Amino acid sequence: MADYRMGSMDIRAHERTFAGFLRFVTVGAVVIVAFLVFLALANG
């Protein structure tokens, strides 16, 4: 811990992971909404 300097950590991997998570959540939400719309239309 003595070698730690604030702001020196490479966070590119964290940013890529978070971007992937956001993409996954967005696609998942769109799929769920599309499925619910399909169910609503199919049940007339």
mmCIF file as Biopython writes it, N, C-alpha, C and O atoms, coordinates in Angstrom:
data_model
#
loop_
_atom_site.group_PDB
_atom_site.id
_atom_site.type_symbol
_atom_site.label_atom_id
_atom_site.label_alt_id
_atom_site.label_comp_id
_atom_site.label_asym_id
_atom_site.label_entity_id
_atom_site.label_seq_id
_atom_site.pdbx_PDB_ins_code
_atom_site.Cartn_x
_atom_site.Cartn_y
_atom_site.Cartn_z
_atom_site.occupancy
_atom_site.B_iso_or_equiv
_atom_site.auth_seq_id
_atom_site.auth_asym_id
_atom_site.pdbx_PDB_model_num
ATOM 1   N N  . MET A ? 1  ? 0.806   -1.194  0.000   1.0 0.0 1  A 1 
ATOM 2   C CA . MET A ? 1  ? 0.000   0.000   0.000   1.0 0.0 1  A 1 
ATOM 3   C C  . MET A ? 1  ? 0.852   1.262   0.000   1.0 0.0 1  A 1 
ATOM 4   O O  . MET A ? 1  ? 0.347   2.337   -0.321  1.0 0.0 1  A 1 
ATOM 5   N N  . ALA A ? 2  ? 2.090   1.163   0.341   1.0 0.0 2  A 1 
ATOM 6   C CA . ALA A ? 2  ? 2.945   2.344   0.405   1.0 0.0 2  A 1 
ATOM 7   C C  . ALA A ? 2  ? 3.240   2.899   -0.990  1.0 0.0 2  A 1 
ATOM 8   O O  . ALA A ? 2  ? 3.559   4.080   -1.134  1.0 0.0 2  A 1 
ATOM 9   N N  . ASP A ? 3  ? 3.134   2.039   -2.031  1.0 0.0 3  A 1 
ATOM 10  C CA . ASP A ? 3  ? 3.442   2.475   -3.394  1.0 0.0 3  A 1 
ATOM 11  C C  . ASP A ? 3  ? 2.248   3.097   -4.108  1.0 0.0 3  A 1 
ATOM 12  O O  . ASP A ? 3  ? 2.389   3.582   -5.230  1.0 0.0 3  A 1 
ATOM 13  N N  . TYR A ? 4  ? 1.093   3.093   -3.488  1.0 0.0 4  A 1 
ATOM 14  C CA . TYR A ? 4  ? -0.118  3.611   -4.128  1.0 0.0 4  A 1 
ATOM 15  C C  . TYR A ? 4  ? -0.048  5.127   -4.273  1.0 0.0 4  A 1 
ATOM 16  O O  . TYR A ? 4  ? 0.279   5.846   -3.329  1.0 0.0 4  A 1 
ATOM 17  N N  . ARG A ? 5  ? -0.367  5.598   -5.492  1.0 0.0 5  A 1 
ATOM 18  C CA . ARG A ? 5  ? -0.478  7.031   -5.754  1.0 0.0 5  A 1 
ATOM 19  C C  . ARG A ? 5  ? -1.860  7.292   -6.350  1.0 0.0 5  A 1 
ATOM 20  O O  . ARG A ? 5  ? -2.242  6.669   -7.340  1.0 0.0 5  A 1 
ATOM 21  N N  . MET A ? 6  ? -2.586  8.190   -5.760  1.0 0.0 6  A 1 
ATOM 22  C CA . MET A ? 6  ? -3.941  8.484   -6.207  1.0 0.0 6  A 1 
ATOM 23  C C  . MET A ? 6  ? -3.952  8.914   -7.669  1.0 0.0 6  A 1 
ATOM 24  O O  . MET A ? 6  ? -3.171  9.775   -8.074  1.0 0.0 6  A 1 
ATOM 25  N N  . GLY A ? 7  ? -4.838  8.313   -8.457  1.0 0.0 7  A 1 
ATOM 26  C CA . GLY A ? 7  ? -4.972  8.666   -9.862  1.0 0.0 7  A 1 
ATOM 27  C C  . GLY A ? 7  ? -4.021  7.938   -10.785 1.0 0.0 7  A 1 
ATOM 28  O O  . GLY A ? 7  ? -3.986  8.243   -11.977 1.0 0.0 7  A 1 
ATOM 29  N N  . SER A ? 8  ? -3.247  6.990   -10.286 1.0 0.0 8  A 1 
ATOM 30  C CA . SER A ? 8  ? -2.260  6.312   -11.127 1.0 0.0 8  A 1 
ATOM 31  C C  . SER A ? 8  ? -2.748  4.966   -11.651 1.0 0.0 8  A 1 
ATOM 32  O O  . SER A ? 8  ? -2.045  4.329   -12.436 1.0 0.0 8  A 1 
ATOM 33  N N  . MET A ? 9  ? -3.926  4.520   -11.241 1.0 0.0 9  A 1 
ATOM 34  C CA . MET A ? 9  ? -4.421  3.204   -11.648 1.0 0.0 9  A 1 
ATOM 35  C C  . MET A ? 9  ? -4.952  3.243   -13.080 1.0 0.0 9  A 1 
ATOM 36  O O  . MET A ? 9  ? -5.631  4.192   -13.472 1.0 0.0 9  A 1 
ATOM 37  N N  . ASP A ? 10 ? -4.638  2.209   -13.853 1.0 0.0 10 A 1 
ATOM 38  C CA . ASP A ? 10 ? -5.144  2.082   -15.217 1.0 0.0 10 A 1 
ATOM 39  C C  . ASP A ? 10 ? -6.549  1.488   -15.148 1.0 0.0 10 A 1 
ATOM 40  O O  . ASP A ? 10 ? -6.720  0.348   -14.716 1.0 0.0 10 A 1 
ATOM 41  N N  . ILE A ? 11 ? -7.548  2.250   -15.568 1.0 0.0 11 A 1 
ATOM 42  C CA . ILE A ? 11 ? -8.931  1.805   -15.415 1.0 0.0 11 A 1 
ATOM 43  C C  . ILE A ? 11 ? -9.583  1.443   -16.751 1.0 0.0 11 A 1 
ATOM 44  O O  . ILE A ? 11 ? -10.807 1.336   -16.826 1.0 0.0 11 A 1 
ATOM 45  N N  . ARG A ? 12 ? -8.792  1.255   -17.796 1.0 0.0 12 A 1 
ATOM 46  C CA . ARG A ? 12 ? -9.379  0.932   -19.103 1.0 0.0 12 A 1 
ATOM 47  C C  . ARG A ? 12 ? -10.171 -0.366  -19.075 1.0 0.0 12 A 1 
ATOM 48  O O  . ARG A ? 12 ? -11.238 -0.448  -19.683 1.0 0.0 12 A 1 
ATOM 49  N N  . ALA A ? 13 ? -9.668  -1.385  -18.379 1.0 0.0 13 A 1 
ATOM 50  C CA . ALA A ? 13 ? -10.392 -2.655  -18.290 1.0 0.0 13 A 1 
ATOM 51  C C  . ALA A ? 13 ? -11.722 -2.467  -17.563 1.0 0.0 13 A 1 
ATOM 52  O O  . ALA A ? 13 ? -12.732 -3.055  -17.948 1.0 0.0 13 A 1 
ATOM 53  N N  . HIS A ? 14 ? -11.719 -1.661  -16.531 1.0 0.0 14 A 1 
ATOM 54  C CA . HIS A ? 14 ? -12.956 -1.390  -15.791 1.0 0.0 14 A 1 
ATOM 55  C C  . HIS A ? 14 ? -13.960 -0.665  -16.673 1.0 0.0 14 A 1 
ATOM 56  O O  . HIS A ? 14 ? -15.152 -0.969  -16.645 1.0 0.0 14 A 1 
ATOM 57  N N  . GLU A ? 15 ? -13.484 0.285   -17.447 1.0 0.0 15 A 1 
ATOM 58  C CA . GLU A ? 15 ? -14.384 1.036   -18.330 1.0 0.0 15 A 1 
ATOM 59  C C  . GLU A ? 15 ? -14.974 0.133   -19.402 1.0 0.0 15 A 1 
ATOM 60  O O  . GLU A ? 15 ? -16.156 0.257   -19.723 1.0 0.0 15 A 1 
ATOM 61  N N  . ARG A ? 16 ? -14.171 -0.780  -19.968 1.0 0.0 16 A 1 
ATOM 62  C CA . ARG A ? 16 ? -14.683 -1.725  -20.970 1.0 0.0 16 A 1 
ATOM 63  C C  . ARG A ? 16 ? -15.716 -2.662  -20.354 1.0 0.0 16 A 1 
ATOM 64  O O  . ARG A ? 16 ? -16.739 -2.953  -20.974 1.0 0.0 16 A 1 
ATOM 65  N N  . THR A ? 17 ? -15.455 -3.132  -19.148 1.0 0.0 17 A 1 
ATOM 66  C CA . THR A ? 17 ? -16.402 -4.014  -18.470 1.0 0.0 17 A 1 
ATOM 67  C C  . THR A ? 17 ? -17.713 -3.291  -18.208 1.0 0.0 17 A 1 
ATOM 68  O O  . THR A ? 17 ? -18.787 -3.849  -18.435 1.0 0.0 17 A 1 
ATOM 69  N N  . PHE A ? 18 ? -17.635 -2.057  -17.734 1.0 0.0 18 A 1 
ATOM 70  C CA . PHE A ? 18 ? -18.849 -1.288  -17.453 1.0 0.0 18 A 1 
ATOM 71  C C  . PHE A ? 18 ? -19.619 -1.002  -18.742 1.0 0.0 18 A 1 
ATOM 72  O O  . PHE A ? 18 ? -20.848 -1.064  -18.752 1.0 0.0 18 A 1 
ATOM 73  N N  . ALA A ? 19 ? -18.913 -0.690  -19.823 1.0 0.0 19 A 1 
ATOM 74  C CA . ALA A ? 19 ? -19.580 -0.450  -21.109 1.0 0.0 19 A 1 
ATOM 75  C C  . ALA A ? 19 ? -20.284 -1.723  -21.577 1.0 0.0 19 A 1 
ATOM 76  O O  . ALA A ? 19 ? -21.400 -1.659  -22.093 1.0 0.0 19 A 1 
ATOM 77  N N  . GLY A ? 20 ? -19.644 -2.869  -21.401 1.0 0.0 20 A 1 
ATOM 78  C CA . GLY A ? 20 ? -20.276 -4.137  -21.760 1.0 0.0 20 A 1 
ATOM 79  C C  . GLY A ? 20 ? -21.502 -4.426  -20.915 1.0 0.0 20 A 1 
ATOM 80  O O  . GLY A ? 20 ? -22.510 -4.922  -21.417 1.0 0.0 20 A 1 
ATOM 81  N N  . PHE A ? 21 ? -21.412 -4.113  -19.630 1.0 0.0 21 A 1 
ATOM 82  C CA . PHE A ? 21 ? -22.559 -4.294  -18.741 1.0 0.0 21 A 1 
ATOM 83  C C  . PHE A ? 21 ? -23.723 -3.411  -19.169 1.0 0.0 21 A 1 
ATOM 84  O O  . PHE A ? 21 ? -24.863 -3.871  -19.220 1.0 0.0 21 A 1 
ATOM 85  N N  . LEU A ? 22 ? -23.446 -2.150  -19.476 1.0 0.0 22 A 1 
ATOM 86  C CA . LEU A ? 22 ? -24.515 -1.246  -19.919 1.0 0.0 22 A 1 
ATOM 87  C C  . LEU A ? 22 ? -25.146 -1.729  -21.221 1.0 0.0 22 A 1 
ATOM 88  O O  . LEU A ? 22 ? -26.364 -1.656  -21.387 1.0 0.0 22 A 1 
ATOM 89  N N  . ARG A ? 23 ? -24.325 -2.219  -22.143 1.0 0.0 23 A 1 
ATOM 90  C CA . ARG A ? 23 ? -24.841 -2.744  -23.408 1.0 0.0 23 A 1 
ATOM 91  C C  . ARG A ? 23 ? -25.745 -3.956  -23.137 1.0 0.0 23 A 1 
ATOM 92  O O  . ARG A ? 23 ? -26.820 -4.069  -23.726 1.0 0.0 23 A 1 
ATOM 93  N N  . PHE A ? 24 ? -25.310 -4.858  -22.250 1.0 0.0 24 A 1 
ATOM 94  C CA . PHE A ? 24 ? -26.089 -6.038  -21.900 1.0 0.0 24 A 1 
ATOM 95  C C  . PHE A ? 24 ? -27.435 -5.645  -21.293 1.0 0.0 24 A 1 
ATOM 96  O O  . PHE A ? 24 ? -28.465 -6.211  -21.659 1.0 0.0 24 A 1 
ATOM 97  N N  . VAL A ? 25 ? -27.436 -4.698  -20.386 1.0 0.0 25 A 1 
ATOM 98  C CA . VAL A ? 25 ? -28.672 -4.255  -19.735 1.0 0.0 25 A 1 
ATOM 99  C C  . VAL A ? 25 ? -29.598 -3.590  -20.752 1.0 0.0 25 A 1 
ATOM 100 O O  . VAL A ? 25 ? -30.808 -3.816  -20.725 1.0 0.0 25 A 1 
ATOM 101 N N  . THR A ? 26 ? -29.048 -2.783  -21.639 1.0 0.0 26 A 1 
ATOM 102 C CA . THR A ? 26 ? -29.860 -2.105  -22.651 1.0 0.0 26 A 1 
ATOM 103 C C  . THR A ? 26 ? -30.512 -3.112  -23.591 1.0 0.0 26 A 1 
ATOM 104 O O  . THR A ? 26 ? -31.713 -3.036  -23.852 1.0 0.0 26 A 1 
ATOM 105 N N  . VAL A ? 27 ? -29.728 -4.047  -24.094 1.0 0.0 27 A 1 
ATOM 106 C CA . VAL A ? 27 ? -30.270 -5.063  -25.008 1.0 0.0 27 A 1 
ATOM 107 C C  . VAL A ? 27 ? -31.299 -5.913  -24.274 1.0 0.0 27 A 1 
ATOM 108 O O  . VAL A ? 27 ? -32.343 -6.243  -24.836 1.0 0.0 27 A 1 
ATOM 109 N N  . GLY A ? 28 ? -31.017 -6.267  -23.039 1.0 0.0 28 A 1 
ATOM 110 C CA . GLY A ? 28 ? -31.963 -7.059  -22.262 1.0 0.0 28 A 1 
ATOM 111 C C  . GLY A ? 28 ? -33.284 -6.332  -22.066 1.0 0.0 28 A 1 
ATOM 112 O O  . GLY A ? 28 ? -34.348 -6.938  -22.195 1.0 0.0 28 A 1 
ATOM 113 N N  . ALA A ? 29 ? -33.230 -5.048  -21.757 1.0 0.0 29 A 1 
ATOM 114 C CA . ALA A ? 29 ? -34.449 -4.269  -21.569 1.0 0.0 29 A 1 
ATOM 115 C C  . ALA A ? 29 ? -35.258 -4.181  -22.865 1.0 0.0 29 A 1 
ATOM 116 O O  . ALA A ? 29 ? -36.486 -4.266  -22.838 1.0 0.0 29 A 1 
ATOM 117 N N  . VAL A ? 30 ? -34.580 -4.013  -23.982 1.0 0.0 30 A 1 
ATOM 118 C CA . VAL A ? 30 ? -35.275 -3.943  -25.271 1.0 0.0 30 A 1 
ATOM 119 C C  . VAL A ? 30 ? -35.942 -5.281  -25.587 1.0 0.0 30 A 1 
ATOM 120 O O  . VAL A ? 30 ? -37.079 -5.315  -26.057 1.0 0.0 30 A 1 
ATOM 121 N N  . VAL A ? 31 ? -35.243 -6.368  -25.333 1.0 0.0 31 A 1 
ATOM 122 C CA . VAL A ? 31 ? -35.815 -7.698  -25.584 1.0 0.0 31 A 1 
ATOM 123 C C  . VAL A ? 31 ? -37.037 -7.931  -24.704 1.0 0.0 31 A 1 
ATOM 124 O O  . VAL A ? 31 ? -38.048 -8.451  -25.176 1.0 0.0 31 A 1 
ATOM 125 N N  . ILE A ? 32 ? -36.958 -7.557  -23.446 1.0 0.0 32 A 1 
ATOM 126 C CA . ILE A ? 32 ? -38.090 -7.753  -22.537 1.0 0.0 32 A 1 
ATOM 127 C C  . ILE A ? 32 ? -39.297 -6.915  -22.973 1.0 0.0 32 A 1 
ATOM 128 O O  . ILE A ? 32 ? -40.427 -7.402  -22.974 1.0 0.0 32 A 1 
ATOM 129 N N  . VAL A ? 33 ? -39.053 -5.660  -23.339 1.0 0.0 33 A 1 
ATOM 130 C CA . VAL A ? 33 ? -40.152 -4.801  -23.784 1.0 0.0 33 A 1 
ATOM 131 C C  . VAL A ? 33 ? -40.763 -5.349  -25.071 1.0 0.0 33 A 1 
ATOM 132 O O  . VAL A ? 33 ? -41.986 -5.367  -25.211 1.0 0.0 33 A 1 
ATOM 133 N N  . ALA A ? 34 ? -39.939 -5.791  -26.003 1.0 0.0 34 A 1 
ATOM 134 C CA . ALA A ? 34 ? -40.453 -6.366  -27.254 1.0 0.0 34 A 1 
ATOM 135 C C  . ALA A ? 34 ? -41.281 -7.618  -26.967 1.0 0.0 34 A 1 
ATOM 136 O O  . ALA A ? 34 ? -42.324 -7.825  -27.586 1.0 0.0 34 A 1 
ATOM 137 N N  . PHE A ? 35 ? -40.825 -8.446  -26.040 1.0 0.0 35 A 1 
ATOM 138 C CA . PHE A ? 35 ? -41.570 -9.649  -25.680 1.0 0.0 35 A 1 
ATOM 139 C C  . PHE A ? 35 ? -42.914 -9.291  -25.055 1.0 0.0 35 A 1 
ATOM 140 O O  . PHE A ? 35 ? -43.922 -9.929  -25.358 1.0 0.0 35 A 1 
ATOM 141 N N  . LEU A ? 36 ? -42.944 -8.288  -24.193 1.0 0.0 36 A 1 
ATOM 142 C CA . LEU A ? 36 ? -44.203 -7.874  -23.567 1.0 0.0 36 A 1 
ATOM 143 C C  . LEU A ? 36 ? -45.169 -7.297  -24.598 1.0 0.0 36 A 1 
ATOM 144 O O  . LEU A ? 36 ? -46.373 -7.544  -24.527 1.0 0.0 36 A 1 
ATOM 145 N N  . VAL A ? 37 ? -44.649 -6.534  -25.551 1.0 0.0 37 A 1 
ATOM 146 C CA . VAL A ? 37 ? -45.505 -6.002  -26.621 1.0 0.0 37 A 1 
ATOM 147 C C  . VAL A ? 37 ? -46.063 -7.153  -27.449 1.0 0.0 37 A 1 
ATOM 148 O O  . VAL A ? 37 ? -47.242 -7.149  -27.801 1.0 0.0 37 A 1 
ATOM 149 N N  . PHE A ? 38 ? -45.230 -8.133  -27.761 1.0 0.0 38 A 1 
ATOM 150 C CA . PHE A ? 38 ? -45.693 -9.313  -28.506 1.0 0.0 38 A 1 
ATOM 151 C C  . PHE A ? 38 ? -46.798 -10.031 -27.756 1.0 0.0 38 A 1 
ATOM 152 O O  . PHE A ? 38 ? -47.806 -10.409 -28.353 1.0 0.0 38 A 1 
ATOM 153 N N  . LEU A ? 39 ? -46.622 -10.228 -26.438 1.0 0.0 39 A 1 
ATOM 154 C CA . LEU A ? 39 ? -47.651 -10.892 -25.643 1.0 0.0 39 A 1 
ATOM 155 C C  . LEU A ? 39 ? -48.958 -10.093 -25.649 1.0 0.0 39 A 1 
ATOM 156 O O  . LEU A ? 39 ? -50.042 -10.669 -25.744 1.0 0.0 39 A 1 
ATOM 157 N N  . ALA A ? 40 ? -48.852 -8.777  -25.549 1.0 0.0 40 A 1 
ATOM 158 C CA . ALA A ? 40 ? -50.044 -7.940  -25.543 1.0 0.0 40 A 1 
ATOM 159 C C  . ALA A ? 40 ? -50.780 -8.024  -26.881 1.0 0.0 40 A 1 
ATOM 160 O O  . ALA A ? 40 ? -52.009 -8.067  -26.918 1.0 0.0 40 A 1 
ATOM 161 N N  . LEU A ? 41 ? -50.030 -8.046  -27.964 1.0 0.0 41 A 1 
ATOM 162 C CA . LEU A ? 41 ? -50.659 -8.109  -29.292 1.0 0.0 41 A 1 
ATOM 163 C C  . LEU A ? 41 ? -51.211 -9.509  -29.580 1.0 0.0 41 A 1 
ATOM 164 O O  . LEU A ? 41 ? -52.241 -9.636  -30.242 1.0 0.0 41 A 1 
ATOM 165 N N  . ALA A ? 42 ? -50.552 -10.543 -29.101 1.0 0.0 42 A 1 
ATOM 166 C CA . ALA A ? 42 ? -50.980 -11.908 -29.373 1.0 0.0 42 A 1 
ATOM 167 C C  . ALA A ? 42 ? -52.237 -12.260 -28.596 1.0 0.0 42 A 1 
ATOM 168 O O  . ALA A ? 42 ? -53.027 -13.093 -29.041 1.0 0.0 42 A 1 
ATOM 169 N N  . ASN A ? 43 ? -52.433 -11.640 -27.446 1.0 0.0 43 A 1 
ATOM 170 C CA . ASN A ? 43 ? -53.612 -11.952 -26.637 1.0 0.0 43 A 1 
ATOM 171 C C  . ASN A ? 43 ? -54.812 -11.058 -26.953 1.0 0.0 43 A 1 
ATOM 172 O O  . ASN A ? 43 ? -55.876 -11.183 -26.347 1.0 0.0 43 A 1 
ATOM 173 N N  . GLY A ? 44 ? -54.618 -10.157 -27.911 1.0 0.0 44 A 1 
ATOM 174 C CA . GLY A ? 44 ? -55.666 -9.326  -28.440 1.0 0.0 44 A 1 
ATOM 175 C C  . GLY A ? 44 ? -56.426 -8.556  -27.475 1.0 0.0 44 A 1 
ATOM 176 O O  . GLY A ? 44 ? -57.340 -7.822  -27.853 1.0 0.0 44 A 1 
#
